[in-house]
Amino acid sequence: MSKIYLDHSATTPVDKRVIKEMEPYWKDKFGNPTSVHKFGQKAVAGVDQARKRVADFLNCRTDEVIFTSGATESDNLVIQGVIKALRKQENKKTGPKNCMDLGPEDAAPKTDWKDWFRSAKRSAEKEEPLHIITTSIEHKAVLETCAEMEGRDVEVTYLPVNEKGIIDPEELKNSIKSNTVLVSVMYVNSEVGSVQPVKEVGKMIKKVNEHRFREWQKWGAKKKLPKPQKVYFHTDATQALNFYNCDVQGLRADFLSLSAHKIYGPKGVGALFIRQGSQLKPVQVGGGQERGLRSGTLNSTGIVGLGKAVSLLTPDRQKENNRRIAGLRDKLVQGIRDNISDAHLTTDRKEATPSHAHFIFPGAEGEAVLIALDQEGVAVSVGSACSSRDVHPSHVLNAMGVEADKAKCAIRFTLGKKTTKKEINKVLEVLPGIIDRVRKMSKQ
């Protein structure tokens, strides 16, 4: 039985053009890219080309791109690496850490300067824990890393989301404190497809950093306080690359994570944008590859595939794919609503990717529906692939206010560039009967 694949958020099929470009690096150009002989030089030439392609897509310098095994590693490197770098920096300092306590209300000291300075110094010497802000619906690569950082005396704020799965930028702004050093907000959520206001977040953080520096120039510099610590902005853009502009200058991101297998490239390879001058220490050492930030022999074949996959993400192709996929997604949504009672669309189509259609079918357990669809040749998901074996209800749906019993009745449809109208018609043909059957079974 032919398979209808509607689980593109979990992974995408590798594009034939990507496979063709990778093939020589399995056969003739198999050398270690760090070797100086011709075999190595052929391999490193492919890596260099891929790095340029990624840099061109992100609108950054080639030396601001390092290759990793995927977004999970990239996310870990950012969160752990920033904390590691800043902690090491703090340990070398004496006296006040910086003048981050100077907020808008502190444009001028309200008391005698000497008294104010002594107070600021005492506050700084308390060694406040470093502070990270993230969202309650991040990928577990971010959430679990942040949880681990909490065990290392790092303070973490988890921003709530509304019923659409989107944060309130004003709430983020109000969460920034004197000890905030990193904000990590995903571009697109993998489960419901919600698009976060990352450009607005980047702009806001830029203003915070500019204000801190201006205040330091006015008051801190006079008393020889160290320059204020920058608040870094990281976004996991893994689910966004297929659909949206990821220009890091426009996003004002300091770090951006991505994976190849979400954009019709190979699994096990990804990249991380690191803005020049950002403070980051490696968490994996042993060979010094990737400017010492990510040791390990480069997966040159996979990296070449990533580069080719990125090169296919031209604005014109994105626009056309978005239009076509959105049309098919809307057909699927309308067909489900017309033929299945009480079907609830969790995805807000106005503020989500064109590929997502996340439904809750009350009374029909998601796993049972998934298995029944699979038997009919249709592949879907009950949530994030990385959490598919987790027996607990989705943390994303929970954050959106969906009750646990309803969250267990969720099905995620995610379409891709090869999805056809015929396939959507097939799903609409078999799904109503499956939902009806599963609901009846649950009542027995």
One Martini backbone bead per residue (centre of mass of N, CA, C, O) as a GRO file, in nm:
protein
  444
    1MET     BB    1   0.095   0.037   0.023
    2SER     BB    2   0.069   0.349  -0.013
    3LYS     BB    3   0.207   0.647   0.115
    4ILE     BB    4   0.091   0.907   0.327
    5TYR     BB    5   0.268   1.206   0.407
    6LEU     BB    6   0.183   1.394   0.731
    7ASP     BB    7   0.506   1.448   0.884
    8HIS     BB    8   0.706   1.710   0.828
    9SER     BB    9   0.791   1.798   1.125
   10ALA     BB   10   0.964   1.548   1.182
   11THR     BB   11   1.022   1.496   0.867
   12THR     BB   12   1.191   1.484   0.552
   13PRO     BB   13   1.237   1.409   0.245
   14VAL     BB   14   1.492   1.361   0.041
   15ASP     BB   15   1.612   1.530  -0.201
   16LYS     BB   16   1.738   1.440  -0.502
   17ARG     BB   17   1.942   1.680  -0.525
   18VAL     BB   18   2.083   1.616  -0.259
   19ILE     BB   19   2.177   1.329  -0.315
   20LYS     BB   20   2.350   1.396  -0.563
   21GLU     BB   21   2.550   1.587  -0.407
   22MET     BB   22   2.642   1.367  -0.190
   23GLU     BB   23   2.756   1.110  -0.335
   24PRO     BB   24   3.069   1.176  -0.374
   25TYR     BB   25   3.116   1.176  -0.044
   26TRP     BB   26   3.095   0.853  -0.037
   27LYS     BB   27   3.323   0.797  -0.252
   28ASP     BB   28   3.561   1.012  -0.362
   29LYS     BB   29   3.504   1.248  -0.117
   30PHE     BB   30   3.591   1.095   0.183
   31GLY     BB   31   3.759   1.275   0.330
   32ASN     BB   32   3.906   1.445   0.575
   33PRO     BB   33   3.865   1.791   0.612
   34THR     BB   34   4.150   1.811   0.793
   35SER     BB   35   4.309   1.715   0.570
   36VAL     BB   36   4.588   1.796   0.344
   37HIS     BB   37   4.513   1.627   0.133
   38LYS     BB   38   4.320   1.576  -0.143
   39PHE     BB   39   4.088   1.437  -0.002
   40GLY     BB   40   4.048   1.662   0.208
   41GLN     BB   41   4.015   1.904   0.010
   42LYS     BB   42   3.754   1.805  -0.123
   43ALA     BB   43   3.585   1.804   0.134
   44VAL     BB   44   3.630   2.105   0.225
   45ALA     BB   45   3.501   2.232  -0.025
   46GLY     BB   46   3.214   2.139   0.044
   47VAL     BB   47   3.196   2.276   0.320
   48ASP     BB   48   3.245   2.566   0.223
   49GLN     BB   49   3.000   2.584   0.038
   50ALA     BB   50   2.789   2.530   0.257
   51ARG     BB   51   2.858   2.768   0.438
   52LYS     BB   52   2.784   2.983   0.228
   53ARG     BB   53   2.490   2.904   0.188
   54VAL     BB   54   2.401   2.955   0.478
   55ALA     BB   55   2.500   3.248   0.499
   56ASP     BB   56   2.325   3.360   0.269
   57PHE     BB   57   2.051   3.286   0.393
   58LEU     BB   58   2.121   3.446   0.677
   59ASN     BB   59   2.299   3.697   0.638
   60CYS     BB   60   2.616   3.617   0.682
   61ARG     BB   61   2.901   3.505   0.787
   62THR     BB   62   3.095   3.228   0.754
   63ASP     BB   63   3.228   3.260   1.055
   64GLU     BB   64   2.911   3.233   1.181
   65VAL     BB   65   2.928   2.922   1.095
   66ILE     BB   66   2.835   2.611   1.238
   67PHE     BB   67   2.859   2.263   1.267
   68THR     BB   68   2.623   2.009   1.346
   69SER     BB   69   2.385   1.753   1.433
   70GLY     BB   70   2.179   1.984   1.521
   71ALA     BB   71   1.951   2.164   1.703
   72THR     BB   72   2.000   2.030   1.973
   73GLU     BB   73   2.298   2.099   1.991
   74SER     BB   74   2.273   2.401   1.941
   75ASP     BB   75   2.101   2.466   2.188
   76ASN     BB   76   2.299   2.360   2.399
   77LEU     BB   77   2.538   2.540   2.325
   78VAL     BB   78   2.411   2.808   2.389
   79ILE     BB   79   2.315   2.774   2.682
   80GLN     BB   80   2.577   2.654   2.803
   81GLY     BB   81   2.792   2.844   2.667
   82VAL     BB   82   2.705   3.115   2.788
   83ILE     BB   83   2.724   3.044   3.085
   84LYS     BB   84   3.017   2.953   3.081
   85ALA     BB   85   3.138   3.224   2.983
   86LEU     BB   86   3.021   3.415   3.209
   87ARG     BB   87   3.132   3.266   3.454
   88LYS     BB   88   3.429   3.293   3.381
   89GLN     BB   89   3.424   3.600   3.377
   90GLU     BB   90   3.332   3.653   3.671
   91ASN     BB   91   3.575   3.510   3.818
   92LYS     BB   92   3.774   3.755   3.723
   93LYS     BB   93   3.618   3.943   3.893
   94THR     BB   94   3.588   4.251   4.071
   95GLY     BB   95   3.338   4.358   4.211
   96PRO     BB   96   3.141   4.483   4.008
   97LYS     BB   97   3.005   4.349   3.729
   98ASN     BB   98   2.797   4.588   3.663
   99CYS     BB   99   2.529   4.826   3.537
  100MET     BB  100   2.238   4.677   3.508
  101ASP     BB  101   2.070   4.837   3.737
  102LEU     BB  102   2.031   5.046   3.516
  103GLY     BB  103   1.747   5.195   3.460
  104PRO     BB  104   1.524   5.424   3.350
  105GLU     BB  105   1.493   5.533   3.659
  106ASP     BB  106   1.839   5.571   3.660
  107ALA     BB  107   1.953   5.825   3.505
  108ALA     BB  108   1.970   5.933   3.806
  109PRO     BB  109   2.065   5.974   4.107
  110LYS     BB  110   1.868   6.021   4.408
  111THR     BB  111   2.139   6.029   4.546
  112ASP     BB  112   2.423   6.018   4.651
  113TRP     BB  113   2.663   5.882   4.467
  114LYS     BB  114   2.823   5.727   4.683
  115ASP     BB  115   2.580   5.577   4.803
  116TRP     BB  116   2.488   5.441   4.542
  117PHE     BB  117   2.749   5.287   4.477
  118ARG     BB  118   2.761   5.116   4.733
  119SER     BB  119   2.491   4.974   4.679
  120ALA     BB  120   2.563   4.850   4.403
  121LYS     BB  121   2.804   4.687   4.503
  122ARG     BB  122   2.657   4.507   4.705
  123SER     BB  123   2.463   4.383   4.497
  124ALA     BB  124   2.679   4.259   4.307
  125GLU     BB  125   2.823   4.084   4.544
  126LYS     BB  126   2.582   3.867   4.558
  127GLU     BB  127   2.564   3.701   4.305
  128GLU     BB  128   2.368   3.675   4.088
  129PRO     BB  129   2.200   3.487   3.897
  130LEU     BB  130   2.164   3.388   3.604
  131HIS     BB  131   1.934   3.482   3.329
  132ILE     BB  132   1.662   3.311   3.168
  133ILE     BB  133   1.453   3.332   2.872
  134THR     BB  134   1.155   3.154   2.788
  135THR     BB  135   0.930   2.907   2.680
  136SER     BB  136   0.664   2.671   2.734
  137ILE     BB  137   0.698   2.560   2.400
  138GLU     BB  138   0.953   2.441   2.366
  139HIS     BB  139   1.181   2.251   2.291
  140LYS     BB  140   1.346   2.011   2.479
  141ALA     BB  141   1.630   2.120   2.415
  142VAL     BB  142   1.561   2.374   2.588
  143LEU     BB  143   1.405   2.292   2.846
  144GLU     BB  144   1.612   2.077   2.959
  145THR     BB  145   1.852   2.268   2.966
  146CYS     BB  146   1.730   2.475   3.157
  147ALA     BB  147   1.678   2.278   3.389
  148GLU     BB  148   1.978   2.214   3.429
  149MET     BB  149   2.062   2.508   3.493
  150GLU     BB  150   1.900   2.529   3.757
  151GLY     BB  151   2.103   2.317   3.893
  152ARG     BB  152   2.334   2.570   3.839
  153ASP     BB  153   2.230   2.850   3.934
  154VAL     BB  154   1.989   2.922   3.730
  155GLU     BB  155   1.764   3.147   3.611
  156VAL     BB  156   1.417   3.075   3.500
  157THR     BB  157   1.189   3.192   3.250
  158TYR     BB  158   0.849   3.091   3.165
  159LEU     BB  159   0.658   3.172   2.915
  160PRO     BB  160   0.356   3.221   2.830
  161VAL     BB  161   0.060   3.139   2.642
  162ASN     BB  162  -0.183   3.142   2.437
  163GLU     BB  163  -0.434   2.977   2.257
  164LYS     BB  164  -0.223   3.002   1.998
  165GLY     BB  165   0.087   2.983   2.099
  166ILE     BB  166   0.159   3.289   2.202
  167ILE     BB  167   0.341   3.538   2.297
  168ASP     BB  168   0.401   3.825   2.500
  169PRO     BB  169   0.617   4.079   2.452
  170GLU     BB  170   0.555   4.242   2.711
  171GLU     BB  171   0.621   4.011   2.908
  172LEU     BB  172   0.910   3.985   2.827
  173LYS     BB  173   1.002   4.269   2.894
  174ASN     BB  174   0.917   4.241   3.204
  175SER     BB  175   1.135   3.993   3.250
  176ILE     BB  176   1.364   4.176   3.233
  177LYS     BB  177   1.674   4.187   3.400
  178SER     BB  178   1.977   4.256   3.535
  179ASN     BB  179   2.052   3.920   3.496
  180THR     BB  180   1.998   3.906   3.201
  181VAL     BB  181   2.150   3.701   2.914
  182LEU     BB  182   1.901   3.519   2.791
  183VAL     BB  183   1.697   3.467   2.492
  184SER     BB  184   1.461   3.194   2.408
  185VAL     BB  185   1.288   3.184   2.087
  186MET     BB  186   1.095   3.036   1.887
  187TYR     BB  187   0.970   3.060   1.570
  188VAL     BB  188   0.840   2.758   1.546
  189ASN     BB  189   0.599   2.537   1.625
  190SER     BB  190   0.572   2.190   1.577
  191GLU     BB  191   0.272   2.127   1.658
  192VAL     BB  192   0.086   2.405   1.574
  193GLY     BB  193   0.265   2.641   1.411
  194SER     BB  194   0.338   2.877   1.570
  195VAL     BB  195   0.427   3.221   1.539
  196GLN     BB  196   0.668   3.412   1.655
  197PRO     BB  197   0.776   3.748   1.751
  198VAL     BB  198   1.095   3.769   1.674
  199LYS     BB  199   1.139   4.054   1.566
  200GLU     BB  200   1.031   4.200   1.816
  201VAL     BB  201   1.227   4.074   2.014
  202GLY     BB  202   1.491   4.169   1.883
  203LYS     BB  203   1.428   4.472   1.903
  204MET     BB  204   1.394   4.486   2.210
  205ILE     BB  205   1.678   4.385   2.292
  206LYS     BB  206   1.833   4.606   2.152
  207LYS     BB  207   1.720   4.836   2.328
  208VAL     BB  208   1.821   4.733   2.598
  209ASN     BB  209   2.123   4.740   2.525
  210GLU     BB  210   2.137   5.041   2.454
  211HIS     BB  211   2.048   5.149   2.729
  212ARG     BB  212   2.267   5.027   2.905
  213PHE     BB  213   2.501   5.174   2.760
  214ARG     BB  214   2.413   5.465   2.803
  215GLU     BB  215   2.416   5.452   3.114
  216TRP     BB  216   2.711   5.382   3.137
  217GLN     BB  217   2.823   5.636   3.000
  218LYS     BB  218   2.696   5.834   3.215
  219TRP     BB  219   2.787   5.655   3.494
  220GLY     BB  220   2.973   5.400   3.495
  221ALA     BB  221   3.236   5.512   3.361
  222LYS     BB  222   3.305   5.719   3.586
  223LYS     BB  223   3.334   5.451   3.798
  224LYS     BB  224   3.457   5.198   3.649
  225LEU     BB  225   3.253   5.022   3.533
  226PRO     BB  226   3.163   4.774   3.375
  227LYS     BB  227   3.026   4.673   3.115
  228PRO     BB  228   2.740   4.575   3.012
  229GLN     BB  229   2.562   4.301   2.974
  230LYS     BB  230   2.447   4.127   2.729
  231VAL     BB  231   2.155   4.038   2.564
  232TYR     BB  232   2.079   3.743   2.430
  233PHE     BB  233   1.955   3.605   2.108
  234HIS     BB  234   1.760   3.307   2.059
  235THR     BB  235   1.670   3.089   1.775
  236ASP     BB  236   1.462   2.826   1.679
  237ALA     BB  237   1.437   2.764   1.312
  238THR     BB  238   1.366   2.479   1.207
  239GLN     BB  239   1.042   2.531   1.124
  240ALA     BB  240   1.099   2.800   0.929
  241LEU     BB  241   1.276   2.771   0.667
  242ASN     BB  242   1.055   2.684   0.450
  243PHE     BB  243   0.871   2.977   0.497
  244TYR     BB  244   1.094   3.188   0.609
  245ASN     BB  245   1.268   3.450   0.692
  246CYS     BB  246   1.630   3.420   0.821
  247ASP     BB  247   1.740   3.699   0.874
  248VAL     BB  248   1.956   3.796   1.125
  249GLN     BB  249   1.933   4.103   1.093
  250GLY     BB  250   1.623   4.126   1.112
  251LEU     BB  251   1.607   3.953   1.386
  252ARG     BB  252   1.852   4.009   1.583
  253ALA     BB  253   2.034   3.766   1.612
  254ASP     BB  254   2.289   3.574   1.782
  255PHE     BB  255   2.124   3.299   1.755
  256LEU     BB  256   2.084   3.006   1.524
  257SER     BB  257   1.890   2.719   1.466
  258LEU     BB  258   1.941   2.410   1.263
  259SER     BB  259   1.804   2.159   1.033
  260ALA     BB  260   1.808   1.945   0.759
  261HIS     BB  261   1.551   1.738   0.792
  262LYS     BB  262   1.332   1.990   0.753
  263ILE     BB  263   1.463   2.060   0.433
  264TYR     BB  264   1.534   1.797   0.259
  265GLY     BB  265   1.754   1.665   0.428
  266PRO     BB  266   1.966   1.522   0.629
  267LYS     BB  267   2.039   1.351   0.898
  268GLY     BB  268   2.261   1.464   1.152
  269VAL     BB  269   2.242   1.781   1.062
  270GLY     BB  270   2.364   2.120   1.128
  271ALA     BB  271   2.331   2.462   1.258
  272LEU     BB  272   2.511   2.767   1.380
  273PHE     BB  273   2.457   3.089   1.464
  274ILE     BB  274   2.731   3.328   1.543
  275ARG     BB  275   2.782   3.617   1.649
  276GLN     BB  276   3.009   3.835   1.643
  277GLY     BB  277   3.131   3.849   1.985
  278SER     BB  278   3.015   3.621   2.119
  279GLN     BB  279   2.966   3.449   2.419
  280LEU     BB  280   3.133   3.125   2.391
  281LYS     BB  281   3.146   2.791   2.503
  282PRO     BB  282   3.233   2.483   2.493
  283VAL     BB  283   3.090   2.134   2.541
  284GLN     BB  284   3.281   2.014   2.309
  285VAL     BB  285   3.582   1.829   2.310
  286GLY     BB  286   3.900   1.715   2.108
  287GLY     BB  287   3.987   1.897   1.811
  288GLY     BB  288   3.892   2.207   1.724
  289GLN     BB  289   3.662   2.233   1.562
  290GLU     BB  290   3.489   2.497   1.478
  291ARG     BB  291   3.666   2.710   1.637
  292GLY     BB  292   3.641   2.525   1.910
  293LEU     BB  293   3.307   2.476   1.944
  294ARG     BB  294   3.309   2.177   1.768
  295SER     BB  295   3.410   1.889   1.820
  296GLY     BB  296   3.471   1.689   1.541
  297THR     BB  297   3.416   1.515   1.277
  298LEU     BB  298   3.305   1.604   0.985
  299ASN     BB  299   2.997   1.576   0.806
  300SER     BB  300   3.041   1.625   0.488
  301THR     BB  301   2.801   1.493   0.349
  302GLY     BB  302   2.578   1.632   0.518
  303ILE     BB  303   2.669   1.924   0.471
  304VAL     BB  304   2.624   1.924   0.168
  305GLY     BB  305   2.320   1.868   0.195
  306LEU     BB  306   2.250   2.121   0.350
  307GLY     BB  307   2.347   2.325   0.140
  308LYS     BB  308   2.152   2.235  -0.083
  309ALA     BB  309   1.884   2.270   0.070
  310VAL     BB  310   1.921   2.576   0.118
  311SER     BB  311   1.949   2.660  -0.189
  312LEU     BB  312   1.631   2.584  -0.239
  313LEU     BB  313   1.542   2.845  -0.049
  314THR     BB  314   1.389   3.041  -0.223
  315PRO     BB  315   1.166   3.290  -0.232
  316ASP     BB  316   0.996   3.178  -0.469
  317ARG     BB  317   0.962   2.890  -0.361
  318GLN     BB  318   0.836   2.961  -0.094
  319LYS     BB  319   0.588   3.108  -0.202
  320GLU     BB  320   0.473   2.873  -0.370
  321ASN     BB  321   0.460   2.657  -0.149
  322ASN     BB  322   0.284   2.813   0.050
  323ARG     BB  323   0.039   2.840  -0.134
  324ARG     BB  324  -0.011   2.536  -0.195
  325ILE     BB  325  -0.016   2.423   0.097
  326ALA     BB  326  -0.241   2.603   0.208
  327GLY     BB  327  -0.463   2.498   0.019
  328LEU     BB  328  -0.452   2.202   0.124
  329ARG     BB  329  -0.495   2.259   0.423
  330ASP     BB  330  -0.775   2.397   0.387
  331LYS     BB  331  -0.911   2.149   0.267
  332LEU     BB  332  -0.872   1.968   0.511
  333VAL     BB  333  -1.015   2.140   0.721
  334GLN     BB  334  -1.293   2.159   0.581
  335GLY     BB  335  -1.343   1.852   0.560
  336ILE     BB  336  -1.342   1.796   0.862
  337ARG     BB  337  -1.565   1.996   0.949
  338ASP     BB  338  -1.790   1.866   0.756
  339ASN     BB  339  -1.742   1.537   0.869
  340ILE     BB  340  -1.663   1.617   1.180
  341SER     BB  341  -1.757   1.621   1.486
  342ASP     BB  342  -1.596   1.824   1.715
  343ALA     BB  343  -1.373   1.952   1.558
  344HIS     BB  344  -1.056   2.094   1.670
  345LEU     BB  345  -0.869   2.370   1.580
  346THR     BB  346  -0.558   2.470   1.706
  347THR     BB  347  -0.473   2.608   1.463
  348ASP     BB  348  -0.378   2.930   1.361
  349ARG     BB  349  -0.374   3.025   1.035
  350LYS     BB  350  -0.277   3.332   1.072
  351GLU     BB  351  -0.035   3.218   1.302
  352ALA     BB  352   0.089   3.003   1.089
  353THR     BB  353   0.181   2.772   0.912
  354PRO     BB  354   0.082   2.621   0.604
  355SER     BB  355   0.121   2.303   0.715
  356HIS     BB  356  -0.069   2.320   0.961
  357ALA     BB  357  -0.301   2.069   1.131
  358HIS     BB  358  -0.432   2.085   1.448
  359PHE     BB  359  -0.622   1.834   1.614
  360ILE     BB  360  -0.926   1.774   1.804
  361PHE     BB  361  -1.090   1.453   1.896
  362PRO     BB  362  -1.324   1.401   2.088
  363GLY     BB  363  -1.314   1.059   2.201
  364ALA     BB  364  -1.029   1.025   2.031
  365GLU     BB  365  -0.754   0.872   2.052
  366GLY     BB  366  -0.465   0.948   1.899
  367GLU     BB  367  -0.321   0.669   1.879
  368ALA     BB  368  -0.558   0.520   1.745
  369VAL     BB  369  -0.574   0.701   1.496
  370LEU     BB  370  -0.287   0.666   1.395
  371ILE     BB  371  -0.300   0.357   1.349
  372ALA     BB  372  -0.541   0.358   1.155
  373LEU     BB  373  -0.408   0.538   0.941
  374ASP     BB  374  -0.162   0.359   0.888
  375GLN     BB  375  -0.339   0.120   0.776
  376GLU     BB  376  -0.429   0.333   0.534
  377GLY     BB  377  -0.152   0.496   0.452
  378VAL     BB  378  -0.130   0.721   0.694
  379ALA     BB  379   0.095   0.974   0.808
  380VAL     BB  380   0.116   1.087   1.141
  381SER     BB  381   0.062   1.280   1.450
  382VAL     BB  382   0.052   1.366   1.812
  383GLY     BB  383   0.331   1.530   1.776
  384SER     BB  384   0.627   1.544   1.866
  385ALA     BB  385   0.869   1.325   1.781
  386CYS     BB  386   1.043   1.357   2.053
  387SER     BB  387   0.743   1.283   2.218
  388SER     BB  388   0.583   1.021   2.111
  389ARG     BB  389   0.662   0.830   2.384
  390ASP     BB  390   0.504   1.011   2.565
  391VAL     BB  391   0.247   0.974   2.809
  392HIS     BB  392   0.222   1.264   2.827
  393PRO     BB  393   0.092   1.541   2.779
  394SER     BB  394   0.129   1.810   2.607
  395HIS     BB  395   0.303   2.097   2.684
  396VAL     BB  396   0.177   2.280   2.472
  397LEU     BB  397  -0.126   2.236   2.530
  398ASN     BB  398  -0.108   2.306   2.826
  399ALA     BB  399  -0.011   2.605   2.777
  400MET     BB  400  -0.291   2.658   2.602
  401GLY     BB  401  -0.531   2.518   2.790
  402VAL     BB  402  -0.549   2.215   2.745
  403GLU     BB  403  -0.690   1.950   2.837
  404ALA     BB  404  -0.573   1.638   2.899
  405ASP     BB  405  -0.804   1.467   2.761
  406LYS     BB  406  -0.783   1.631   2.491
  407ALA     BB  407  -0.476   1.605   2.427
  408LYS     BB  408  -0.512   1.285   2.367
  409CYS     BB  409  -0.690   1.388   2.090
  410ALA     BB  410  -0.444   1.441   1.902
  411ILE     BB  411  -0.367   1.568   1.563
  412ARG     BB  412  -0.096   1.594   1.327
  413PHE     BB  413  -0.083   1.785   1.032
  414THR     BB  414   0.191   1.783   0.784
  415LEU     BB  415   0.285   1.941   0.507
  416GLY     BB  416   0.430   1.929   0.175
  417LYS     BB  417   0.572   1.978  -0.144
  418LYS     BB  418   0.439   1.673  -0.234
  419THR     BB  419   0.164   1.723  -0.176
  420THR     BB  420  -0.167   1.618  -0.266
  421LYS     BB  421  -0.496   1.621  -0.349
  422LYS     BB  422  -0.535   1.316  -0.349
  423GLU     BB  423  -0.437   1.272  -0.058
  424ILE     BB  424  -0.648   1.445   0.083
  425ASN     BB  425  -0.893   1.286  -0.017
  426LYS     BB  426  -0.815   1.024   0.125
  427VAL     BB  427  -0.826   1.126   0.413
  428LEU     BB  428  -1.130   1.223   0.394
  429GLU     BB  429  -1.233   0.932   0.346
  430VAL     BB  430  -1.113   0.779   0.622
  431LEU     BB  431  -1.138   0.954   0.884
  432PRO     BB  432  -1.437   0.957   0.979
  433GLY     BB  433  -1.453   0.649   1.036
  434ILE     BB  434  -1.229   0.638   1.246
  435ILE     BB  435  -1.344   0.832   1.455
  436ASP     BB  436  -1.608   0.680   1.499
  437ARG     BB  437  -1.481   0.411   1.591
  438VAL     BB  438  -1.310   0.515   1.831
  439ARG     BB  439  -1.542   0.639   1.990
  440LYS     BB  440  -1.702   0.378   2.032
  441MET     BB  441  -1.477   0.222   2.180
  442SER     BB  442  -1.446   0.427   2.426
  443LYS     BB  443  -1.753   0.356   2.535
  444GLN     BB  444  -1.712   0.040   2.616
   0.00000   0.00000   0.00000
